[in-house]
């Protein structure tokens, strides 16, 4: 297969600002059909990015034998049915996160994906940024020794009243942060303790739930302490309405021989590293900027998915990665309700 014949479902803001500008630059992608319930948006995407045709009905796209893969940029409400339909049609899927409302939906999707034998990639864009990839490589290379802890803050400047429409700060931006932690540190989230707060600062937001309970909430702040299955402890704060120096992500990875600082809000450079020559000898360690070669925004992210289809590899994230983040969010919800640490549910071999 020289080019992956691709359809896009959902031609709104995130598709136009992030996904499609990257996809149109890939040599192994052929943009076949732009689909949106709003006909004008589909037609606009067709003209702007060079699709061969447009449509209002994604089922027509899935029935087209001339399409190999679909990219789903719709609201989460549509993810379950589109995913199941795409799997039944044996189309590869690249989909916005979170890919499901709850764990039951996630299990259904993963079972369908496995049976269909397709690639299914949830879109955690921040884990693929140039500086994120460079940070992960620094940690993997042993540049800072063994990881001893991680501190991360997600913060946006959104109006407080908009949090519920995005599912609360945990599901909208906290999921990105948890996936970034997994990407940089390796391993999954094991045990979770969380407290969530309303925009007025009062109350705890969580619930005793089963796997059918939607994970969306309306919190504007959540603080989490969790451990990875490697034993590394993580402090993670998420704020929806934050006016300050912190960028959307600020992250520090501590090791026995130094640390890595990703997105320091007080510096222009995006990545720093401090190193020592022996364990815990930090007296003379100084942060130095790490030169990070820049690629086009989103190019690395999308290229891996389409390369996987062409080459039969598995280098991009898969459905199990998306489920792991849903399970961590589920544990955070349960912890906020119970006031206790909660174990993150592990997926079986669906």
N, C-alpha and C positions, 0 to 999 in steps of 0.2 A: 504494500500500500504506500503510494508516494505521498498522498495528501489525505488527511482525515476530513471527510465531508461532514460539515458541522451545521447544526441548527441551534439557534438561541431562543430560549423561552423566557420572556420578560425583558423588555427593552427600556427600562426606566433609568434612574439616575446612576446607580452603581454600575450598570452595564456600560453606559456611555462614558462614564468618568474613569473607569478602571479596567474592566474586563476586555471590552471590544478594542480599545486602542492598542492593547498588548496583543490580542489574538490576530489582528489584521497584519501584524509585523512578522508572524511566524510562517516560515517557508512550507511547513508540512500541514497547514490548515487551509481548507477551502470553505469559505463562508457561503452556505447554500441557502438557508432560510432564516429570516428574522420573524419571530412570532410574538405577538402581544395582544391582549384583549382589546386594547385601544388601537384601532387600526392606524391612526396617524402616527403613533409611536413606532409601530412596526415598519411603516413605510419610510419614516425618517431614518431609522437605523439602516434600512436597506440602502438608501441613497448615500448616507454618510460613510458607511463602512464597506460598501460594495457587495452586499449579499445578492444572490441571483434572484431571489423572490422573497415575498413576505406573506404572512398568514395571520389569522386571528384564532385559529384552532390548532393547539399543539398536537392533537390526536392525528390530524392530517400529516403533520411532520413525522410523527412516529411511524406512520404507515408507509412512509416513503422509503423504498429500498435504496434510494440514492443518498441516504443520510446514515453515517456511521456513529455519530456521537451528538449528544445534546448538552448544552450548558444552560443551567436553570438559575435564573436571577429573579425569581418571583418572591412574594411574601411567603413566610413559613407555612401559612395555612394550606398552600397548594403542594407542598413538598411531598407529602406521603403519596397522594394519588399519582402525581407525575412520575415519581420514582418507581412506583410499582408498574405503571404503564410502560415506562422506558425499559425496565428490566424484562417485561413480557415481550417487548419488541426487540430485545437484545441490542439496545443502543447503549454505548458507553455514556457515563454521566459525570459531569462536573457541576457541583451544586453549591449554592450559598449556604453558609452556616447560620444557625444550627440546622442540620438536615432533617430534624424531626422535632415534634412538640414534646415527646416523652419517650421513656425507655421502651414501652410496648411498640410504638411506631418504629423506633430504631431497630428493634429486633425483626419486625416484619420486613423492613427494607433490606437489612443485611441478608436475611434468608433468601429474598427474591434475587438479590444481586449474586449471591453464591450460586443459586440454581441456574441463573442466566449466564454465568461465567464472564461478566462484564467488568470493566474498570469503573469504580465509583469513588469519586474524589470530593470530599467536602472542602469548601474554600476558606481556609484560615490564612488570609493574605499576609498578615504580619510575620508569620513564621518563615516566609519566603523572601522577605526584604533583603537587600544586599548586606546590610549591617547585621541582621539577624543570622544569616548564613555564616558570616565571618565570625560572629560571637560563638556560634555552635562549633565551628571548626577550631577556634582557640581552646575551648573547653575540651573537645575531643582529643586534641593533640597533647593534652597534659600540661599546657603552658602555665596553668595556675595550680597544678597539683590535683589532689582529690578535692571534689566539691564538698564544702562544709555547710553551706546555707545559701538561700536565695531571698532577695527582697525585690518585690515588684509592685509598681503602682500604675493602675490604669486611671486616667482622668480625662474627662471631656468637659466642654463648656456648653452643654445643652440646657435648654430651659427645663426646670424640674418637672413641669406638668407633662412633658413629652415622654417621660420614662415608661409609663404603662404601655404606650403604643408600640414600643420597641421590646417589650417583654421584661423590662427592668434592666438595671445596669449589669447584673450578673450574666444574663443571656446575651445581651448585645455586645458589650466590650469585655466583660470578665472572661467569657469563653475564649476570646482571642488571646488574652493574657495567659490563661491556663495552658492553652496549646503551645504558646511560645515557651513557657517553662518546660514542657515536655520535650520540645524540639531542642532547646539549648542544653538541658541537663540529661536528657535521655530517661527512659522509664516512665511509668505511669503514676498517677496520684492514688495513694493508698488509703489514708485516713484524713478526714476533713472536720474542722471545727469552724463555725461561721456565725456571724451576727450581721443582720441586715436592718436597715433603718429607712424610715420614710423621709420625705423632703423636709419635714419640720423637725427632724431629729428624734422623734419619739417613736417608741414601739419596736417590736421585733417582727420581722416578716419571714415566716416559714410555715410549714405545715407537715403534719404527719400524712404520708401519701403512699399510694401504691404506684406501680409502674405505668398505670393509665392516666395518672394525674399530670396535666400540663405543667411544664417547668417554667412557664412565663410568670413574671411577677410585676410589681410596681415600685420596687425599692429604688432609691437614688444613691444609696451607699451600702456597700457590703465589705466587711473585713473578714478575711479568711486566714487561718493557720492550717497548713496541711503538710503531710509528709509524703514523699515519693517512695515507691517500693524499693529504691536504692538506700533508703534511710535518710536522705537529705530533707531538711525542714525548710518550708517556704512561708514567708509572710507576704500576703497579697491583699492590697487594698484597692477597691474599685469605687470611683466617684463619678456620678453622672453630671453634676453641675458644679464645676470647679473652676474658679478664676485664680490662676496662679502660674507659676513658672513651669510646672510639670507638663510635659507633652503627653500625648495619648498613652505612651508607654515609657516608663522609666524602670530600669532593671539592673540590679547588681548581683553578680554571681561570685560568691566568696569561696576561695580555695585555700589549701594548706600552704601554697607558694604564691599567693597573690589574689587578684580579683579582676573581673571584667565588668566594665560599666557601659551599659547600653542606653543610649538616649539621655545623657546627662543634660538636664534642662538649662544649665548655666554655661554650656559650651556650644560652639558652632559644630564641632565634629560630633559624629553620632556614636563613635565607639572608642573606648579607652581600655587600656590594660596596664595593671601594675604587677610586677613580678619580683620574686626574690630567688636566691640561689639555694636556699635550704628551707625546710619546713618551718613555718611560723616565725621566720626572721623578717619582721615587717618594718623595722626601724628606718631603713633607708629606701623603702619602696616608694616609687613615684609613678603617678599615672602618665602614660604616654599615649598620644593619639595613634590609632591604628588606621592605616591607609586602606580604604575600602573602595575597590573599583566599582563604578556605578554602571548598572544596566538600565534599560528602559523600564519604567514603573510597571510592575506586574509581569514582565517578560519571563523571568525565571519561573514564576508560579505556574503560568499556563504552559510553558514549554515542556515542563516535566510531565504534565498530564498527557499531552499529545505525543510526546516521545514514548511514553509508556505504551500507548496504543500501537504506534508504528513498530516499535522494537520488541514488544512483548515483555517489557520490564515492569518493575513495581517500585519506582523511585518517588512518586508523588504520594501524598497521604491517601489512605483508604477509608472505607466505611468504619472499620474498627477504631480508627483514630477519632472519627467523629462521635462514635458511640462512647468512647472513653471520656470525652469532654462532657457529653450529656450525663453520664454516670457521676462525674465529679460535681456537676451542677445539682443533680438530684441529691447527693450527699450534703451539699451546702444547704439546700432547702430543708432537709430533714434535721440537720444540726441546728439551724436557726429556730426550728420549732421545738426541738427537744432540749436544747441547752447543753447537749453533750456532743462529744466527738462521734462521728458516724463513719463507718467503713464504706468505701466506695465499691459499688457492685461491679463485679468483673463479668465480662461477656464470655459465654461459652463458645463453642465452634459453630455457631449458626452460619 
